[in-house]
Amino acid sequence: MVPDKKPDINEILKKHAAKIEESIKTFNEDKINYSQSYTTFKEELSPELSRYERLCKSLGNLVKLKVSQKDADKIKKSLEIAHLDLEPWQPITLGVVVFVGVFILGLLISTIFALFSGGFENFPVFFLILVMVFAVFLFYFVNGYPARLASQWRLKASSQMVPAILYIVVYMRHTPNLEKAIEFASQHLQYPLALDFKKIFYDVEVGKFSTIKESLDNYLNNWKDYSVEFIESFHLIESSLFEPDDAKRIATLEKALQVILDGVYDKMLKFTHEVRSPLTNVYMLGVVLPTLGLALLPLASAMVGDFLKWYHVFILFDLIIPFFVFYLTDRVISLRPGGYGETELLERNPLYSQYTNKKVYLKAFLICLPFFIIGLLPLIFQYTPIPQIFGLKPDYTFSELGIGLFGDEQVFGFINSNGNIVGPFGIGSLICGVFFTLGLALFFSISFKKRTVGLIKERDKTKQLEVEFNNSLFQLGNRIGNGTPPELAFSKVAEATKGLKTEDFFKRVNYNIMQMGMSIEQAVFDKKRGVLIYYPSDLIATSMKILVESAKKGLNVAAMSLISLSEYVKNINKITDRLRDMLAEIISDMKSNMTFLAPLLSGIVVGLAAMITSILSRLNLAKLSGDTTAISGFGNISSILNIFDMTKMISPYILQIIVGIYLIEVIFILTGTLVTIDSGEDKLEKTNKTGINLQKGIGLYVLTALVAIISLFFLTVIVLGNLTS
């Protein structure tokens, strides 16, 4: 008899797995009793799905594409860094859906256009090619968007690394507790690094890691390829916990802060060397060469008018080239390492409502409306019944207006070619078009400056305060160290800083404490009456937060913290000044090119377009009049005139508007780039500088264009006047 086979434990578990799972309920994510703080963290992390996440969860779920493990791991890492709740295949599916959708839409529009135009011989091949190129770009852009979001998260988080290390070092000087120090930093840092630090705790709380150190090391692993100095600083902070001597422990902490400062400096130093060549390429390829190419357009359009239309030039100069410039400058910006954090305190300023006020756009539009009307006068006279209402003709000759010098040439210069109205080609229409460009630039310039002028003045006061704040911090630390309570020390420092911006700051704090009965924390940070409302500065906010926290540990601790902080401020100011000195040449060159050289070249190009058009117009007049003696001196010019068909060339009026829009777009893009390179992501500064540069750049363009148009037109009249006499 064969003995029974002894049952295997795995077979038993496999057989009863379902019942075991049902009875003990090993894991059910929906029923886990997360702590209230973790729930709050999840809400802070993603209070609502971003537009990209919504698209991925809707269109990205239409078809589940199979992704290679290598690509899936890469995308998953980017999604985790950017804190996006998506599966790796969803972004790829979205890219495919967008590609197919845009291509089908373009094909459908092209087919409809061909059918309504009389047949497929009029099929818009050029438009379909552009749509295909755009669809391919969207496919790669959407697929790479998770990596882009992860990069943006890293850049924004890296800008807060120095304050993060500062908070931890200052806290651990008096309390050598890493958990408490990270918690303190997470409470006072801004988004997104604050959320990253909170997640270190939450990963421990939900059981992903057993200790804070394990969770911290896992988080730091994300920065190994991007910020080694950040990891080194944390390792030094951790090692300070094992120093038996208090002096050595503090020295190690100070070393950690110095490491992150040196790391930021070295990265910015490298950036200043690397950014010069890309910015030069951007300007040459995106500004200088296109501007010089514009000079050939009037003549080229007259020669190949059947193939080169105004909308081709519009697509090239107002869509493709600006997008190309934006793409290149965006790559340059992505190279910029983070320094120290951008401020969110600006939103509390009483003048912030001016920045968010949209009524300024209506006021700016009403101011610029006369310029728009002047710019559209040629089209109004030709295509609307308004002139007839006032008894006016669609166009007039200069002779009819009493300017006999210019002969019978029309002011607006519309031409009837085989029943179709083409143009306008006249000098009057071109001058009117310049005012349209001026109105468009003034609209943005006026609205941007009105939104930011008050806040910029407050920003300048704050910057001046930051310059003086280092010495004031040192004085405040000394006063507290000598036994003066912090509440009284503010009035003492205010008296010692008379005539400086810091006097007003310390007086306001002292007033809130003495007259309003507030604590130091309330006097500085209260959302309605806190002094920080009037001085939106990360430096001041950081200093006061450290003062409030360290004062809880005693006057000596507060004094040492402030003196240490003043030394930090001194170091960071040296680094900032040095980096700006190195960037000054690049920024100055780009700014002068953007607001001087490009508008100057563009204005001259428009003047040349007017001259070429006027020459062809007068030669055509001579030809049409049959005056062979007028052209006998030019040889067989009639055959040349057959090549240069004026009715097929691009109107200088339209060309000027295209050039103006192109310049405005370039000023927008380059101003944003230069502001980001100089001072990081700063929306207020970007808006203000854009308004100023538009006023300078387009003002010079309009002036140059008017002078070039009028002077070259006079030259043409004088030289070729005998042809039409």
C-alpha positions as CSV (number, residue, x, y, z in Angstrom):
1,M,0.0,0.0,0.0
2,V,1.4,3.3,-1.1
3,P,1.6,5.8,1.8
4,D,-0.4,9.0,1.4
5,K,1.5,12.0,0.1
6,K,2.1,14.5,2.9
7,P,0.3,17.7,2.0
8,D,2.5,20.7,1.1
9,I,1.9,24.0,3.0
10,N,1.9,26.0,-0.3
11,E,-0.9,23.8,-1.7
12,I,-3.0,24.3,1.4
13,L,-2.4,28.1,1.3
14,K,-3.2,28.1,-2.4
15,K,-6.4,26.1,-1.9
16,H,-7.7,28.3,0.9
17,A,-6.2,31.6,-0.2
18,A,-9.5,33.2,-1.0
19,K,-11.1,32.2,2.4
20,I,-8.0,33.3,4.3
21,E,-7.9,36.7,2.5
22,E,-11.7,37.2,3.2
23,S,-11.4,36.3,6.9
24,I,-8.4,38.4,7.8
25,K,-8.8,41.2,5.2
26,T,-5.1,41.8,4.9
27,F,-5.3,45.0,2.9
28,N,-8.0,47.3,1.8
29,E,-6.8,50.8,0.9
30,D,-10.2,52.4,1.1
31,K,-10.7,51.2,4.7
32,I,-7.4,52.2,6.1
33,N,-7.8,54.6,8.9
34,Y,-5.4,57.3,7.8
35,S,-4.6,60.0,10.3
36,Q,-6.3,63.4,10.0
37,S,-2.9,65.0,9.2
38,Y,-2.3,62.5,6.3
39,T,-5.8,63.3,4.9
40,T,-4.9,67.0,5.1
41,F,-1.6,66.4,3.3
42,K,-3.4,64.6,0.5
43,E,-5.8,67.5,0.1
44,E,-2.9,70.0,0.1
45,L,-1.0,67.9,-2.4
46,S,-3.7,67.8,-5.0
47,P,-6.8,69.8,-4.0
48,E,-8.1,69.3,-7.5
49,L,-6.9,67.4,-10.5
50,S,-4.8,69.4,-12.9
51,R,-6.1,69.8,-16.5
52,Y,-3.4,67.4,-17.6
53,E,-4.4,64.8,-15.1
54,R,-8.1,65.2,-16.1
55,L,-7.1,64.7,-19.8
56,C,-5.0,61.6,-18.9
57,K,-7.8,60.1,-16.9
58,S,-10.4,60.7,-19.6
59,L,-8.7,60.6,-23.1
60,G,-5.8,58.6,-21.7
61,N,-8.2,55.8,-20.7
62,L,-9.7,55.3,-24.2
63,V,-7.2,52.6,-25.1
64,K,-4.7,50.9,-22.8
65,L,-1.4,50.8,-24.7
66,K,1.3,48.4,-23.7
67,V,4.5,50.2,-22.5
68,S,7.9,48.7,-22.3
69,Q,9.2,48.2,-18.8
70,K,12.0,50.6,-19.3
71,D,9.7,53.5,-20.5
72,A,7.2,52.6,-17.8
73,D,9.8,52.9,-15.0
74,K,11.1,56.2,-16.4
75,I,7.6,57.7,-16.7
76,K,6.6,56.4,-13.3
77,K,9.5,58.1,-11.6
78,S,8.6,61.4,-13.2
79,L,5.0,61.0,-12.1
80,E,6.1,60.3,-8.6
81,I,8.4,63.3,-8.5
82,A,5.6,65.6,-9.9
83,H,3.1,64.0,-7.5
84,L,0.7,63.0,-10.3
85,D,-1.8,60.2,-9.6
86,L,-1.5,58.5,-13.0
87,E,-0.5,55.2,-14.5
88,P,2.6,55.2,-16.9
89,W,0.5,54.2,-19.9
90,Q,-2.0,57.0,-19.6
91,P,0.3,59.9,-20.7
92,I,1.4,57.8,-23.8
93,T,-2.2,57.0,-24.7
94,L,-3.1,60.7,-24.4
95,G,-0.2,61.5,-26.8
96,V,-1.5,59.0,-29.4
97,V,-5.1,60.2,-29.0
98,V,-4.0,63.9,-29.5
99,F,-1.9,63.0,-32.5
100,V,-4.6,61.1,-34.2
101,G,-7.3,63.7,-33.3
102,V,-5.3,66.7,-34.6
103,F,-4.4,64.9,-37.8
104,I,-8.0,63.8,-38.6
105,L,-9.2,67.3,-37.8
106,G,-6.7,68.9,-40.1
107,L,-7.5,66.4,-42.9
108,L,-11.2,67.1,-42.4
109,I,-10.8,70.9,-42.6
110,S,-8.5,70.5,-45.7
111,T,-11.1,68.3,-47.4
112,I,-14.0,70.7,-46.6
113,F,-12.0,73.6,-47.9
114,A,-11.1,71.8,-51.1
115,L,-14.8,70.8,-51.7
116,F,-16.0,74.4,-51.2
117,S,-13.2,75.7,-53.4
118,G,-14.3,73.8,-56.5
119,G,-12.4,70.5,-56.3
120,F,-9.4,68.7,-55.0
121,E,-7.1,70.6,-57.3
122,N,-7.4,73.4,-54.6
123,F,-6.5,71.0,-51.8
124,P,-4.5,73.0,-49.2
125,V,-1.4,70.8,-49.1
126,F,0.6,73.4,-47.2
127,F,-2.0,73.6,-44.4
128,L,-2.1,69.8,-44.1
129,I,1.7,69.6,-43.8
130,L,1.6,72.2,-41.0
131,V,-1.1,70.2,-39.2
132,M,1.0,67.0,-39.5
133,V,4.1,68.8,-38.1
134,F,2.0,70.2,-35.3
135,A,0.4,66.8,-34.6
136,V,3.9,65.2,-34.4
137,F,5.1,67.9,-32.0
138,L,2.0,67.5,-29.8
139,F,2.7,63.7,-29.6
140,Y,6.2,64.2,-28.4
141,F,5.2,67.1,-26.2
142,V,2.5,65.2,-24.4
143,N,4.6,62.1,-24.0
144,G,7.4,64.2,-22.5
145,Y,5.1,66.3,-20.3
146,P,5.5,64.1,-17.1
147,A,9.3,64.6,-17.3
148,R,8.7,68.4,-17.9
149,L,6.4,68.6,-14.8
150,A,9.0,66.7,-12.8
151,S,11.7,69.1,-13.9
152,Q,9.5,72.1,-13.0
153,W,8.9,70.5,-9.5
154,R,12.6,70.0,-9.0
155,L,13.5,73.5,-10.1
156,K,10.9,75.1,-7.8
157,A,11.8,72.8,-4.9
158,S,15.5,73.5,-5.4
159,S,14.9,77.2,-5.1
160,Q,13.9,76.6,-1.5
161,M,16.8,74.3,-0.5
162,V,18.9,77.0,1.0
163,P,16.1,78.2,3.3
164,A,15.3,74.6,4.1
165,I,18.8,73.8,5.3
166,L,18.9,77.2,7.1
167,Y,15.7,76.4,9.1
168,I,17.0,72.9,10.1
169,V,20.4,74.2,11.1
170,V,19.1,77.1,13.1
171,Y,16.6,74.8,14.9
172,M,19.2,72.1,15.6
173,R,21.6,74.6,17.0
174,H,19.5,74.7,20.2
175,T,17.5,71.4,19.8
176,P,19.4,68.5,18.3
177,N,16.3,66.7,17.1
178,L,16.2,65.9,13.4
179,E,12.4,65.0,13.4
180,K,11.5,68.3,15.1
181,A,13.8,70.3,12.8
182,I,12.3,68.8,9.6
183,E,8.8,69.4,11.0
184,F,9.8,73.0,11.8
185,A,11.1,73.5,8.2
186,S,8.0,71.9,6.7
187,Q,5.8,74.4,8.6
188,H,7.6,77.5,7.4
189,L,8.8,76.6,3.9
190,Q,6.7,77.3,0.8
191,Y,5.2,74.9,-1.7
192,P,6.4,72.5,-3.0
193,L,9.4,71.6,-0.7
194,A,7.1,72.0,2.3
195,L,5.0,69.1,0.9
196,D,8.0,67.0,0.2
197,F,9.1,67.4,3.8
198,K,5.6,66.6,5.1
199,K,5.6,63.5,3.0
200,I,8.7,62.3,4.8
201,F,6.6,62.1,7.9
202,Y,3.5,60.6,6.2
203,D,5.5,57.8,4.6
204,V,6.5,56.8,8.1
205,E,3.0,57.2,9.4
206,V,1.4,54.9,6.8
207,G,4.1,52.3,7.4
208,K,6.1,52.7,4.2
209,F,9.2,53.2,6.3
210,S,9.9,52.4,9.9
211,T,12.0,55.5,10.8
212,I,12.3,59.1,9.8
213,K,15.9,58.5,8.7
214,E,14.8,55.8,6.2
215,S,12.1,58.0,4.8
216,L,14.5,60.9,4.5
217,D,17.2,58.8,2.8
218,N,14.6,57.6,0.3
219,Y,13.5,61.2,-0.4
220,L,17.1,62.4,-0.8
221,N,17.7,59.6,-3.4
222,N,15.5,61.6,-5.8
223,W,18.1,64.4,-5.8
224,K,21.2,62.3,-6.4
225,D,21.4,63.3,-10.0
226,Y,20.4,66.9,-9.5
227,S,21.6,68.3,-6.2
228,V,24.4,66.5,-4.6
229,E,25.1,69.4,-2.2
230,F,21.6,69.1,-0.8
231,I,22.2,65.4,0.1
232,E,25.7,66.2,1.5
233,S,24.2,69.0,3.7
234,F,21.6,66.6,5.1
235,H,24.3,63.9,5.8
236,L,26.3,66.5,7.7
237,I,23.2,67.4,9.7
238,E,22.6,63.8,10.5
239,S,26.2,63.3,11.5
240,S,26.0,66.3,13.9
241,L,23.7,64.2,16.1
242,F,26.6,61.9,16.9
243,E,29.0,64.6,17.9
244,P,29.6,64.4,21.7
245,D,31.0,67.9,21.9
246,D,28.4,70.8,21.6
247,A,30.9,73.1,19.8
248,K,31.8,70.4,17.2
249,R,28.1,69.7,16.7
250,I,27.4,73.4,15.9
251,A,30.4,73.6,13.7
252,T,29.1,70.6,11.7
253,L,25.8,72.3,11.3
254,E,27.4,75.4,10.1
255,K,29.4,73.3,7.6
256,A,26.1,71.9,6.3
257,L,24.8,75.4,5.6
258,Q,28.1,76.4,3.9
259,V,28.0,73.3,1.7
260,I,24.5,74.2,0.3
261,L,25.6,77.8,-0.2
262,D,28.8,76.8,-2.1
263,G,26.8,74.3,-4.1
264,V,24.3,76.9,-5.3
265,Y,27.1,79.3,-6.1
266,D,29.0,76.7,-8.1
267,K,25.9,75.8,-10.1
268,M,25.0,79.4,-10.8
269,L,28.6,80.0,-11.8
270,K,28.5,77.1,-14.3
271,F,25.1,78.4,-15.5
272,T,26.5,81.8,-16.3
273,H,29.2,80.2,-18.5
274,E,26.8,77.8,-20.2
275,V,24.0,80.3,-20.9
276,R,25.9,82.8,-23.1
277,S,26.1,80.7,-26.2
278,P,22.5,79.4,-26.2
279,L,21.2,83.0,-25.7
280,T,23.4,84.3,-28.6
281,N,22.0,81.5,-30.8
282,V,18.5,82.3,-29.8
283,Y,18.9,86.0,-30.7
284,M,20.7,85.3,-34.0
285,L,18.4,82.5,-35.2
286,G,15.2,83.9,-33.8
287,V,15.6,87.7,-34.1
288,V,18.4,88.9,-36.3
289,L,18.1,86.5,-39.3
290,P,14.3,86.7,-39.5
291,T,14.5,90.5,-39.4
292,L,17.0,90.6,-42.2
293,G,14.9,88.0,-44.1
294,L,12.0,90.5,-43.9
295,A,13.9,92.8,-46.2
296,L,13.6,90.4,-49.1
297,L,9.9,89.7,-48.7
298,P,8.5,92.7,-50.6
299,L,10.6,92.0,-53.7
300,A,10.3,88.2,-53.4
301,S,6.5,88.4,-53.1
302,A,6.4,90.5,-56.3
303,M,8.4,87.9,-58.2
304,V,6.7,84.8,-56.9
305,G,3.3,86.2,-55.9
306,D,1.5,83.1,-57.0
307,F,3.3,81.0,-54.4
308,L,4.0,83.4,-51.5
309,K,0.9,84.7,-49.8
310,W,0.5,87.0,-46.8
311,Y,-0.8,84.1,-44.6
312,H,2.4,82.2,-45.3
313,V,4.4,85.1,-43.9
314,F,2.0,85.4,-41.0
315,I,2.3,81.7,-40.1
316,L,6.1,81.8,-40.5
317,F,6.9,85.0,-38.6
318,D,4.0,85.2,-36.1
319,L,3.6,81.5,-35.3
320,I,6.5,79.3,-36.2
321,I,9.5,81.6,-35.4
322,P,8.1,82.9,-32.1
323,F,7.3,79.3,-31.1
324,F,10.9,78.3,-32.1
325,V,12.3,81.2,-30.0
326,F,10.0,80.2,-27.1
327,Y,11.2,76.6,-27.3
328,L,14.9,77.6,-27.3
329,T,14.5,80.1,-24.5
330,D,12.5,77.6,-22.5
331,R,15.4,75.1,-22.8
332,V,17.8,77.8,-21.6
333,I,15.6,78.6,-18.6
334,S,15.4,74.9,-17.7
335,L,19.2,75.0,-17.2
336,R,18.9,77.6,-14.5
337,P,19.6,76.0,-11.0
338,G,17.4,77.1,-8.1
339,G,18.8,79.7,-5.7
340,Y,16.5,80.7,-2.9
341,G,12.7,80.8,-2.8
342,E,10.4,83.0,-4.7
343,T,7.9,84.8,-2.4
344,E,4.3,84.1,-1.9
345,L,3.9,86.9,0.6
346,L,3.2,89.4,-2.2
347,E,-0.5,88.3,-2.3
348,R,-1.0,89.8,1.2
349,N,0.1,93.3,0.2
350,P,-2.8,95.8,0.3
351,L,-1.9,96.9,-3.3
352,Y,-2.1,93.3,-4.6
353,S,-5.7,94.0,-5.8
354,Q,-4.1,96.4,-8.4
355,Y,-2.1,93.5,-9.9
356,T,-5.2,91.2,-10.2
357,N,-7.5,94.0,-11.4
358,K,-8.7,93.3,-14.9
359,K,-10.5,96.6,-15.4
360,V,-7.1,98.2,-16.4
361,Y,-7.4,96.2,-19.7
362,L,-10.7,98.0,-20.5
363,K,-9.1,101.4,-19.7
364,A,-6.0,100.6,-21.7
365,F,-8.2,99.5,-24.7
366,L,-10.2,102.8,-24.6
367,I,-7.0,104.8,-24.5
368,C,-5.6,102.8,-27.5
369,L,-8.9,102.7,-29.4
370,P,-8.0,105.8,-31.5
371,F,-4.8,104.1,-32.6
372,F,-6.7,101.0,-33.7
373,I,-9.2,103.1,-35.6
374,I,-6.4,104.9,-37.4
375,G,-4.7,101.6,-38.2
376,L,-7.8,100.2,-39.7
377,L,-8.8,103.3,-41.7
378,P,-7.7,101.7,-45.1
379,L,-10.0,98.7,-44.5
380,I,-12.8,100.9,-43.1
381,F,-12.7,103.1,-46.2
382,Q,-12.6,100.2,-48.7
383,Y,-14.8,97.5,-47.2
384,T,-17.4,99.3,-45.1
385,P,-20.2,101.8,-45.9
386,I,-19.0,104.3,-43.3
387,P,-17.2,106.6,-45.8
388,Q,-20.4,106.8,-48.0
389,I,-22.4,107.9,-45.0
390,F,-20.2,110.9,-44.6
391,G,-20.0,111.5,-48.4
392,L,-16.4,110.3,-48.8
393,K,-14.8,108.2,-51.5
394,P,-13.1,104.8,-50.7
395,D,-9.8,106.4,-51.7
396,Y,-8.2,109.6,-52.8
397,T,-5.1,110.6,-54.8
398,F,-2.5,112.9,-53.4
399,S,-3.5,115.5,-56.0
400,E,-7.1,115.5,-54.8
401,L,-5.8,116.2,-51.3
402,G,-3.7,119.1,-52.6
403,I,-0.4,117.4,-52.4
404,G,0.7,117.7,-56.0
405,L,4.3,116.7,-55.4
406,F,3.2,113.0,-55.1
407,G,1.1,113.1,-58.3
408,D,-1.9,110.9,-59.0
409,E,-0.8,108.1,-56.6
410,Q,-3.5,106.9,-54.3
411,V,-3.2,107.4,-50.6
412,F,-4.4,103.9,-49.6
413,G,-3.5,102.3,-52.9
414,F,-6.1,99.6,-53.5
415,I,-5.9,98.0,-57.0
416,N,-8.7,96.4,-58.9
417,S,-7.2,93.3,-60.5
418,N,-9.6,91.3,-62.7
419,G,-12.5,92.3,-60.5
420,N,-10.7,91.5,-57.2
421,I,-9.6,94.3,-54.9
422,V,-6.0,93.8,-53.8
423,G,-3.8,95.9,-51.5
424,P,-3.5,98.3,-49.9
425,F,-0.2,99.4,-51.4
426,G,-0.3,103.2,-50.7
427,I,2.0,105.1,-48.4
428,G,-1.0,106.4,-46.5
429,S,-2.2,102.9,-45.6
430,L,1.3,101.9,-44.5
431,I,1.6,104.9,-42.2
432,C,-1.9,104.1,-40.7
433,G,-0.8,100.5,-40.2
434,V,2.1,101.6,-38.0
435,F,-0.4,103.2,-35.7
436,F,-2.2,99.9,-35.3
437,T,1.1,98.3,-34.1
438,L,1.6,101.2,-31.8
439,G,-1.9,100.8,-30.3
440,L,-1.4,97.1,-29.8
441,A,1.9,97.6,-28.0
442,L,0.5,100.5,-25.9
443,F,-2.5,98.3,-24.9
444,F,-0.2,95.8,-23.2
445,S,2.3,98.4,-22.0
446,I,-0.3,100.6,-20.3
447,S,-2.2,97.7,-18.7
448,F,0.9,96.0,-17.4
449,K,2.4,99.1,-16.0
450,K,-0.8,100.1,-14.3
451,R,-1.1,96.7,-12.7
452,T,2.4,96.6,-11.3
453,V,3.5,100.2,-10.7
454,G,2.3,100.3,-7.0
455,L,3.7,96.9,-6.1
456,I,7.0,97.6,-7.8
457,K,7.5,100.6,-5.6
458,E,6.7,98.5,-2.6
459,R,9.1,95.9,-3.9
460,D,11.9,98.5,-4.2
461,K,11.3,99.6,-0.6
462,T,11.5,95.9,0.4
463,K,14.7,95.4,-1.5
464,Q,16.3,98.4,0.2
465,L,15.2,97.1,3.5
466,E,16.8,93.7,2.7
467,V,20.1,95.5,2.0
468,E,20.0,97.2,5.4
469,F,18.5,94.2,7.2
470,N,21.8,92.4,7.8
471,N,23.2,95.0,10.2
472,S,19.8,95.4,11.8
473,L,19.6,91.7,12.5
474,F,23.1,91.8,14.1
475,Q,21.9,94.7,16.3
476,L,18.7,92.9,17.2
477,G,20.7,89.8,18.2
478,N,23.1,91.8,20.3
479,R,20.2,93.6,22.1
480,I,18.5,90.3,22.9
481,G,21.8,88.8,23.9
482,N,22.4,91.6,26.4
483,G,19.2,90.6,28.2
484,T,16.7,92.9,26.5
485,P,13.3,91.1,25.9
486,P,12.5,90.8,22.2
487,E,9.4,92.8,22.6
488,L,11.5,95.8,23.8
489,A,14.4,95.2,21.5
490,F,12.4,96.3,18.4
491,S,12.0,99.8,19.7
492,K,15.7,100.0,20.6
493,V,16.8,99.0,17.1
494,A,14.2,101.4,15.6
495,E,15.9,104.3,17.5
496,A,19.4,103.1,16.3
497,T,18.4,103.0,12.7
498,K,16.8,106.4,12.2
499,G,16.7,107.6,8.6
500,L,16.9,104.0,7.2
501,K,14.1,101.8,5.8
502,T,14.6,99.4,8.7
503,E,13.4,102.2,11.0
504,D,9.9,102.0,9.6
505,F,9.9,98.2,9.8
506,F,10.9,98.0,13.4
507,K,8.6,101.0,14.3
508,R,5.6,99.1,12.8
509,V,6.5,96.0,14.7
510,N,6.9,98.0,18.0
511,Y,3.6,99.8,17.4
512,N,1.7,96.5,17.0
513,I,3.3,95.1,20.1
514,M,2.9,98.2,22.4
515,Q,-0.3,99.7,21.1
516,M,-2.2,96.7,19.7
517,G,-1.2,94.2,22.4
518,M,0.1,91.7,19.9
519,S,2.8,89.1,20.4
520,I,5.9,89.3,18.2
521,E,4.5,86.5,15.9
522,Q,1.2,88.3,15.5
523,A,2.9,91.7,15.0
524,V,4.8,90.4,12.1
525,F,2.7,87.6,10.6
526,D,-0.9,88.6,11.2
527,K,-2.8,88.4,7.9
528,K,-4.6,91.7,8.5
529,R,-2.2,93.9,10.5
530,G,1.1,92.1,10.3
531,V,4.1,94.2,9.2
532,L,5.1,91.5,6.7
533,I,2.1,92.6,4.6
534,Y,3.9,95.8,3.7
535,Y,7.3,94.1,3.3
536,P,6.7,90.9,1.3
537,S,10.2,89.4,1.7
538,D,11.3,85.8,2.2
539,L,14.5,87.1,4.0
540,I,12.5,89.1,6.5
541,A,9.9,86.4,6.9
542,T,12.6,83.8,7.5
543,S,14.4,86.0,10.0
544,M,11.3,86.7,12.0
545,K,10.2,83.0,12.0
546,I,13.6,82.0,13.4
547,L,13.4,84.8,16.0
548,V,9.9,83.6,17.2
549,E,10.9,80.0,17.3
550,S,14.3,80.5,19.0
551,A,13.0,82.9,21.5
552,K,10.9,80.1,23.0
553,K,14.2,78.4,24.0
554,G,15.6,81.5,25.7
555,L,17.2,84.9,25.0
556,N,20.7,83.5,24.4
557,V,19.4,81.0,21.9
558,A,17.5,83.8,20.1
559,A,20.5,86.1,20.1
560,M,22.8,83.4,18.7
561,S,20.3,82.5,16.0
562,L,19.9,86.1,14.8
563,I,23.7,86.7,14.7
564,S,24.1,83.4,12.8
565,L,21.4,84.4,10.5
566,S,23.0,87.8,9.8
567,E,26.2,86.0,8.8
568,Y,24.1,83.8,6.4
569,V,22.5,86.9,4.9
570,K,25.9,88.4,4.4
571,N,27.1,85.3,2.5
572,I,24.0,85.0,0.4
573,N,24.2,88.7,-0.6
574,K,27.8,88.2,-1.7
575,I,26.8,85.3,-3.8
576,T,23.9,87.1,-5.4
577,D,25.9,90.2,-6.2
578,R,28.7,88.1,-7.7
579,L,26.3,86.1,-9.9
580,R,24.5,89.2,-11.1
581,D,27.8,90.8,-12.0
582,M,28.6,87.8,-14.2
583,L,25.2,87.8,-15.8
584,A,25.1,91.5,-16.3
585,E,26.9,91.5,-19.6
586,I,24.6,88.8,-21.1
587,I,21.4,90.4,-19.9
588,S,22.6,93.9,-21.0
589,D,23.4,92.6,-24.5
590,M,20.1,90.8,-24.9
591,K,18.1,93.8,-23.6
592,S,19.8,96.2,-25.9
593,N,19.3,93.9,-28.9
594,M,15.6,93.4,-27.9
595,T,14.7,97.0,-27.4
596,F,17.1,98.7,-29.8
597,L,18.6,96.6,-32.6
598,A,15.7,94.5,-33.6
599,P,13.1,97.4,-33.6
600,L,15.6,99.5,-35.5
601,L,16.2,96.8,-38.2
602,S,12.5,96.1,-38.5
603,G,11.6,99.8,-38.9
604,I,14.1,100.1,-41.7
605,V,12.8,97.0,-43.4
606,V,9.3,98.4,-43.4
607,G,10.6,101.6,-44.9
608,L,12.4,99.5,-47.6
609,A,9.1,97.7,-48.3
610,A,7.4,101.1,-48.8
611,M,10.2,102.2,-51.2
612,I,10.1,99.0,-53.3
613,T,6.3,99.2,-53.5
614,S,6.4,102.8,-54.5
615,I,9.0,102.1,-57.2
616,L,7.0,99.3,-58.7
617,S,3.9,101.4,-58.5
618,R,5.4,104.2,-60.4
619,L,7.0,101.9,-63.0
620,N,3.7,100.3,-63.5
621,L,2.1,103.7,-63.9
622,A,4.6,104.5,-66.6
623,K,4.0,101.2,-68.3
624,L,0.2,101.5,-68.1
625,S,0.3,105.0,-69.5
626,G,2.2,103.8,-72.6
627,D,4.8,106.4,-72.2
628,T,7.7,104.7,-73.9
629,T,10.0,107.7,-73.6
630,A,9.7,107.6,-69.9
631,I,11.2,104.2,-69.7
632,S,13.6,104.3,-72.6
633,G,16.5,105.1,-70.4
634,F,16.0,101.9,-68.5
635,G,16.3,99.6,-71.5
636,N,13.8,96.8,-72.0
637,I,12.1,97.5,-68.7
638,S,8.7,96.4,-69.9
639,S,9.8,92.7,-69.8
640,I,11.1,93.3,-66.3
641,L,7.8,94.7,-65.2
642,N,6.1,91.5,-66.4
643,I,8.2,89.7,-63.8
644,F,7.4,92.1,-60.9
645,D,3.6,91.9,-60.9
646,M,2.6,94.4,-58.2
647,T,-0.9,93.0,-57.8
648,K,0.5,89.6,-56.6
649,M,2.9,91.0,-54.0
650,I,2.3,91.1,-50.3
651,S,0.8,94.4,-49.2
652,P,3.3,96.5,-47.2
653,Y,0.4,97.4,-44.9
654,I,-0.2,93.7,-44.0
655,L,3.6,93.1,-43.9
656,Q,4.0,95.9,-41.4
657,I,1.3,94.5,-39.1
658,I,2.9,91.1,-39.3
659,V,6.3,92.6,-38.4
660,G,4.8,94.5,-35.5
661,I,3.1,91.5,-34.0
662,Y,6.3,89.5,-34.4
663,L,8.3,92.2,-32.5
664,I,5.7,92.2,-29.7
665,E,5.9,88.5,-29.4
666,V,9.7,88.5,-29.3
667,I,9.7,91.2,-26.6
668,F,7.3,89.1,-24.5
669,I,9.4,85.9,-24.8
670,L,12.8,87.5,-24.4
671,T,11.7,89.7,-21.4
672,G,10.4,86.6,-19.6
673,T,13.6,84.8,-20.3
674,L,15.9,87.5,-19.0
675,V,13.8,88.1,-15.9
676,T,13.9,84.3,-15.1
677,I,17.7,84.1,-15.7
678,D,18.3,87.2,-13.5
679,S,16.0,86.6,-10.6
680,G,14.1,83.3,-11.1
681,E,10.4,82.9,-11.6
682,D,9.0,86.3,-10.8
683,K,5.6,87.1,-12.3
684,L,5.4,90.6,-11.0
685,E,8.9,91.6,-12.3
686,K,8.1,89.8,-15.7
687,T,4.9,91.8,-16.1
688,N,6.4,95.1,-15.2
689,K,9.5,94.6,-17.4
690,T,7.4,93.5,-20.3
691,G,5.4,96.7,-20.2
692,I,8.5,98.8,-20.0
693,N,10.3,96.9,-22.8
694,L,7.2,97.1,-25.1
695,Q,7.1,100.8,-24.6
696,K,10.8,101.2,-25.5
697,G,11.1,98.7,-28.2
698,I,7.9,99.4,-30.1
699,G,8.3,103.1,-29.6
700,L,11.6,103.0,-31.3
701,Y,10.2,100.7,-34.1
702,V,7.3,103.1,-34.8
703,L,9.6,106.1,-34.9
704,T,12.1,104.4,-37.1
705,A,9.4,103.0,-39.4
706,L,7.7,106.4,-39.9
707,V,11.0,108.1,-40.6
708,A,12.1,105.4,-43.0
709,I,8.8,105.2,-44.8
710,I,8.5,109.0,-45.3
711,S,12.1,109.6,-46.2
712,L,12.5,106.7,-48.6
713,F,9.1,107.6,-50.2
714,F,10.3,111.1,-50.8
715,L,13.5,109.7,-52.3
716,T,11.5,107.5,-54.7
717,V,9.3,110.5,-55.7
718,I,12.3,112.7,-56.4
719,V,14.2,110.0,-58.4
720,L,11.3,108.5,-60.4
721,G,9.1,111.6,-60.5
722,N,9.8,112.2,-64.2
723,L,8.3,108.8,-65.1
724,T,4.8,109.9,-64.2
725,S,5.2,113.6,-65.1
